[in-house]
Amino acid sequence: MNIWKEVLGDLQKQIPNSVECELKMMHSKSALTRFANSHIHQNVDEESADVFLTIHKDGKTISRSKNITGIKSSKEFVKEALDSIDESPKDTTWAGLTSKSESYEGFQELHEANPEERANLVRDFVKEGEGMNAAGYCSTYLNNFFIWNTNGLNSSDTSSSAFIDGIFRTDTSAGSSHRGAVNINNLDASQTGKEAAKLAVDSQNPIDIDPGKYEVILGHEAVSTILVFLSVYGLNAKSKIDGMSPILLNENQFDEKINLIDTPEDSESIGFKIDASGAKKYNLEIIKNGVPSTYFHTRRTSKELNMENTHHEFFGVDDYFGGIGTNLNLDKGNVNHSDMISSVKKGIYINEFWYCRVLDPITQVVTGLNRNGSFLIENGKITKPIGRLRFTQSFIKSLSPGNVISVGDKSRYADSEFGEGMLKVPKLHLKEFNFTGGVSG
Amino acid sequence: MFDLLNIAIDSAISSGAKYSDARILVSKSRNIAAKNGEVENFNESEKIGLGIRALVGSSWGFYSTYDLSRESLISSGKKAFEIAKASAVVSGKETPFADVPVVQDEYTTPHEENPFKVSSTEQIDLLVNSTEQMKKLGSSRSSGRLDFWDTEKWFCSSQGHEIFQNIIESGGGISSLSVGDGETQIRSYPQSFGEYRTGGWEVIKSFEFGKHTQRLAEESQRLLVAPQCPEGVMDLILEGSQLALQIHESVGHAIELDRILGWEAAYAGTSHLELDKLNKHRYGSELMNIVADATLPGALATFKYDDEGTPAQRVEIVKEGIWTGVLSGRDSAAIAGVKPGGMVRADGFSRLPMVRMTNVGLLPGESSLEEIIESTDNGIYMETNRSWSIDDLRLNFQFGCEAGWVVKNGKIIDMVKNPTYTGITPEFWGNMDMLANENEWVFWGTPNCGKGQPSQIGHTGHPASPARFKNTRIGVRG
């Protein structure tokens, strides 16, 4: 038994038989080596151990969390919660605890990466852009999660991940790239640096183009942002309950080339194999041939909507935010980058979106900008780098039937507006995307 | 606590660090959310831990832990040094570090009622009643939230600082969402995502939620049938909280010295401002006077010392439209050759302190909102933020608001929905021609400013009163 199970064991002894209770612990070691102006300027390392206690009694629920230094004694921590539960209002959406049969034992003793390993990857990235200004980070994470409840559930899991992400800048341009993996040894920082450097070099001295509707080819990060918005605001069952979801189940809402799967069971998937309720997660079709088949559910949302629980409860915040898909995989297509470009008579290539915000949740009209590598495509060739454009576009319509011309043949982990390690995506070629402003506003 | 901090700092210095400082924090939070007359979330949390940083050559090394044992503190100091030292693989010029007065002091946020000593039942009831009222008045989804933070912070440096601060923050808000045929409309009070200040339960009581529930419920429903905001170039009048966010995004981030120096280039971005233009660059019209003031009583980013031990202060940022100042820390100020501004803070013990906005506000003008509207022939008055987006140089922005009103010949004549406006920072601020006076000057607070890697959430303040901007592009839609 490891030390964390011992801490939870001490707390379990304080729980009276008369209540339903869930005890969770997240132990994390995370580190991030950050570079700017082509040298490492900030280098951080953190170890945390947080305990989450939820008690349900007589129709009322109370939640408390402390890190283990904040817990003066197990008895006192549990007593404080029990003493306060009468002040809590009725919890009408309580959906119970995960059953004992869902128990999963995934804890592993893994070693964290060290700062020298991260620094070496930063060096490999930076040297690919000789003479340019490099900035970015290399990060590593090691997380252990333990959960016990009064139904007899005992689940645990361990996840590790590592990322390299950076940009190169010239006086007039920038280019970026990103990689993620379960293990730092699987990151190719040189290749990531090469891609970013090429985009920065090729983007120099951009021209301004008029806003309007353009055919677009979207890079991995741009595609990732569209999908993470659909995931968080649309596929989240809580959005459906709140009347804010644009997702229409079992309808041909998206182009038939859109196939989205949640793949927590895959060995290369980053993150835990269980959700925050302690239940095992399973690979799940989310959108098949353009037809959405489910929302991301928690215990509460599945009860409220009377739908099957998909086990997407998020860590650390109970299920206030609803269900979030964290292993999303957009199916690859069969068109390579060159063929995508050569098929465009007039259009735009966008590497990455920036600062995207929803104007209306139901239509998923989002505004944002391009950055770190954008180009005009004319007669099947990239002809000129282009400057800043602002788009105002429904992300739902961007993937609607007929608007997806092709799907790229290579997929990778891509960064997104809501973080990294959640989406593996290919490039997308879209028929139309609405740009509403340029450099001059 | 100071003894514990000095154990860690001594360890970092004896390992070879040029400078080291450390913080121990006891951070308590209470978060309550209600929806449609029922509690949706009620959570209390407490975290205790240490964060120590060490400066070696060109890099900061930072280590944080929950373990405050003597053995762990010694190990933490060594780790901070070793992490910084590992940066030598890709090193730059040695980072300079400006001196500030070495002080031993303490400070507690002035407050009347500690929100953690107020019954949670009273706080829950406030939200339950407010959201229940709005639901009964036809809101499709009424919601409300309250957040309280009580942060005890001990800070020591290898130069001899010993500072204790207890910062108490309170805030929250209510909103009514109405769902129509393929659209949603929302109205919020005091502003979208709530209003936050330093202070206690009295902050929440001053909001008087009950006086605003009917208006929010009615306006969110009225917006569903309101016409779309017209498109075109016309006058824009911004209500104070929206102007506060405009300041945050197009001024506050742009003047952060770490961004100007390129330290945030890969993520948050840089700035359109260049240091050689300081005291020369025209940021806006002569009505534009911006100050960063961490000493304003009750504003959200008010404290006595920042997380580097630099005293809180008032720094002039824009004077009569000319850019005159930056937000800085001890390292960035030394590089730029300016005085350290006391603007470095961290999101808890486990994050590296970084340049953060304090209370970056627009000083009031001489008009009243009534006079601004009366003198407008053709424009839109916009209230309460709904969306915000700006490029990574802080130049090209687009904002959406919850509600708009058409102003014709000096009178408000019609409510319009989905109002948006877009612009380029210096042109937009250059077009500000009327500014409301101190009677309508409010210390707006932003509790959700994201920056840094690993990600940090900052609490910033933005005093503002309503203002008018000529010739603004309005009504951008997808």
Chai-1 contact restraints between the chains, C-beta under 6 A:
chainA,res_idxA,chainB,res_idxB,connection_type,confidence,min_distance_angstrom,max_distance_angstrom,comment,restraint_id
A,L32,B,Q453,contact,1.0,0.0,6.0,A-B,restraint_1
A,L32,B,P454,contact,1.0,0.0,6.0,A-B,restraint_2
A,R34,B,Q453,contact,1.0,0.0,6.0,A-B,restraint_3
A,A36,B,G262,contact,1.0,0.0,6.0,A-B,restraint_4
A,A36,B,W263,contact,1.0,0.0,6.0,A-B,restraint_5
A,A36,B,A265,contact,1.0,0.0,6.0,A-B,restraint_6
A,N37,B,G262,contact,1.0,0.0,6.0,A-B,restraint_7
A,H39,B,S58,contact,1.0,0.0,6.0,A-B,restraint_8
A,H39,B,V90,contact,1.0,0.0,6.0,A-B,restraint_9
A,H39,B,S91,contact,1.0,0.0,6.0,A-B,restraint_10
A,H39,B,G92,contact,1.0,0.0,6.0,A-B,restraint_11
A,I40,B,S59,contact,1.0,0.0,6.0,A-B,restraint_12
A,I40,B,S87,contact,1.0,0.0,6.0,A-B,restraint_13
A,I40,B,V90,contact,1.0,0.0,6.0,A-B,restraint_14
A,H41,B,S59,contact,1.0,0.0,6.0,A-B,restraint_15
A,Q42,B,W60,contact,1.0,0.0,6.0,A-B,restraint_16
A,Q42,B,L352,contact,1.0,0.0,6.0,A-B,restraint_17
A,N43,B,S59,contact,1.0,0.0,6.0,A-B,restraint_18
A,N43,B,G61,contact,1.0,0.0,6.0,A-B,restraint_19
A,N43,B,I83,contact,1.0,0.0,6.0,A-B,restraint_20
A,N43,B,A84,contact,1.0,0.0,6.0,A-B,restraint_21
A,N43,B,S87,contact,1.0,0.0,6.0,A-B,restraint_22
A,V44,B,F62,contact,1.0,0.0,6.0,A-B,restraint_23
A,V44,B,L352,contact,1.0,0.0,6.0,A-B,restraint_24
A,D45,B,Y63,contact,1.0,0.0,6.0,A-B,restraint_25
A,D45,B,I83,contact,1.0,0.0,6.0,A-B,restraint_26
A,E46,B,S64,contact,1.0,0.0,6.0,A-B,restraint_27
A,E46,B,S350,contact,1.0,0.0,6.0,A-B,restraint_28
A,E47,B,T65,contact,1.0,0.0,6.0,A-B,restraint_29
A,A49,B,Y66,contact,1.0,0.0,6.0,A-B,restraint_30
A,S63,B,N43,contact,1.0,0.0,6.0,A-B,restraint_31
A,R64,B,E44,contact,1.0,0.0,6.0,A-B,restraint_32
A,S65,B,S45,contact,1.0,0.0,6.0,A-B,restraint_33
A,K66,B,E46,contact,1.0,0.0,6.0,A-B,restraint_34
A,N67,B,K47,contact,1.0,0.0,6.0,A-B,restraint_35
A,N67,B,Y66,contact,1.0,0.0,6.0,A-B,restraint_36
A,I68,B,Y66,contact,1.0,0.0,6.0,A-B,restraint_37
A,T69,B,I48,contact,1.0,0.0,6.0,A-B,restraint_38
A,T69,B,Y66,contact,1.0,0.0,6.0,A-B,restraint_39
A,G70,B,E46,contact,1.0,0.0,6.0,A-B,restraint_40
A,G70,B,K47,contact,1.0,0.0,6.0,A-B,restraint_41
A,G70,B,I48,contact,1.0,0.0,6.0,A-B,restraint_42
A,E87,B,S120,contact,1.0,0.0,6.0,A-B,restraint_43
A,E87,B,T121,contact,1.0,0.0,6.0,A-B,restraint_44
A,P89,B,V39,contact,1.0,0.0,6.0,A-B,restraint_45
A,P89,B,I124,contact,1.0,0.0,6.0,A-B,restraint_46
A,T92,B,E38,contact,1.0,0.0,6.0,A-B,restraint_47
A,P115,B,I83,contact,1.0,0.0,6.0,A-B,restraint_48
A,P115,B,A86,contact,1.0,0.0,6.0,A-B,restraint_49
A,E116,B,A86,contact,1.0,0.0,6.0,A-B,restraint_50
A,A119,B,A86,contact,1.0,0.0,6.0,A-B,restraint_51
A,A119,B,V89,contact,1.0,0.0,6.0,A-B,restraint_52
A,V122,B,V90,contact,1.0,0.0,6.0,A-B,restraint_53
A,R123,B,V89,contact,1.0,0.0,6.0,A-B,restraint_54
A,R123,B,V90,contact,1.0,0.0,6.0,A-B,restraint_55
A,V126,B,V90,contact,1.0,0.0,6.0,A-B,restraint_56
A,A135,B,A265,contact,1.0,0.0,6.0,A-B,restraint_57
A,A135,B,A266,contact,1.0,0.0,6.0,A-B,restraint_58
A,G136,B,A266,contact,1.0,0.0,6.0,A-B,restraint_59
A,Y137,B,Q453,contact,1.0,0.0,6.0,A-B,restraint_60
A,G166,B,A266,contact,1.0,0.0,6.0,A-B,restraint_61
A,I167,B,A266,contact,1.0,0.0,6.0,A-B,restraint_62
A,D242,B,R141,contact,1.0,0.0,6.0,A-B,restraint_63
A,G243,B,S140,contact,1.0,0.0,6.0,A-B,restraint_64
A,G243,B,V179,contact,1.0,0.0,6.0,A-B,restraint_65
A,Y320,B,N41,contact,1.0,0.0,6.0,A-B,restraint_66
A,W354,B,D392,contact,1.0,0.0,6.0,A-B,restraint_67
A,Y355,B,S389,contact,1.0,0.0,6.0,A-B,restraint_68
A,Y355,B,I390,contact,1.0,0.0,6.0,A-B,restraint_69
A,R357,B,S387,contact,1.0,0.0,6.0,A-B,restraint_70
A,R357,B,W388,contact,1.0,0.0,6.0,A-B,restraint_71
A,R357,B,S389,contact,1.0,0.0,6.0,A-B,restraint_72
A,L359,B,S387,contact,1.0,0.0,6.0,A-B,restraint_73
A,L359,B,G400,contact,1.0,0.0,6.0,A-B,restraint_74
A,P361,B,T184,contact,1.0,0.0,6.0,A-B,restraint_75
A,I362,B,G182,contact,1.0,0.0,6.0,A-B,restraint_76
A,I362,B,E183,contact,1.0,0.0,6.0,A-B,restraint_77
A,I362,B,T184,contact,1.0,0.0,6.0,A-B,restraint_78
A,V365,B,G478,contact,1.0,0.0,6.0,A-B,restraint_79
A,T367,B,S389,contact,1.0,0.0,6.0,A-B,restraint_80
A,T367,B,Q398,contact,1.0,0.0,6.0,A-B,restraint_81
A,G368,B,S389,contact,1.0,0.0,6.0,A-B,restraint_82
A,L369,B,D391,contact,1.0,0.0,6.0,A-B,restraint_83
A,R388,B,D391,contact,1.0,0.0,6.0,A-B,restraint_84
A,R388,B,N396,contact,1.0,0.0,6.0,A-B,restraint_85
A,R390,B,Q398,contact,1.0,0.0,6.0,A-B,restraint_86
A,T392,B,V476,contact,1.0,0.0,6.0,A-B,restraint_87
A,T392,B,G478,contact,1.0,0.0,6.0,A-B,restraint_88
A,Q393,B,G478,contact,1.0,0.0,6.0,A-B,restraint_89
A,S394,B,G478,contact,1.0,0.0,6.0,A-B,restraint_90
A,N434,B,G478,contact,1.0,0.0,6.0,A-B,restraint_91
A,T436,B,V476,contact,1.0,0.0,6.0,A-B,restraint_92
A,G437,B,T422,contact,1.0,0.0,6.0,A-B,restraint_93
A,G441,B,T422,contact,1.0,0.0,6.0,A-B,restraint_94
A,G441,B,G423,contact,1.0,0.0,6.0,A-B,restraint_95
A,G441,B,I424,contact,1.0,0.0,6.0,A-B,restraint_96
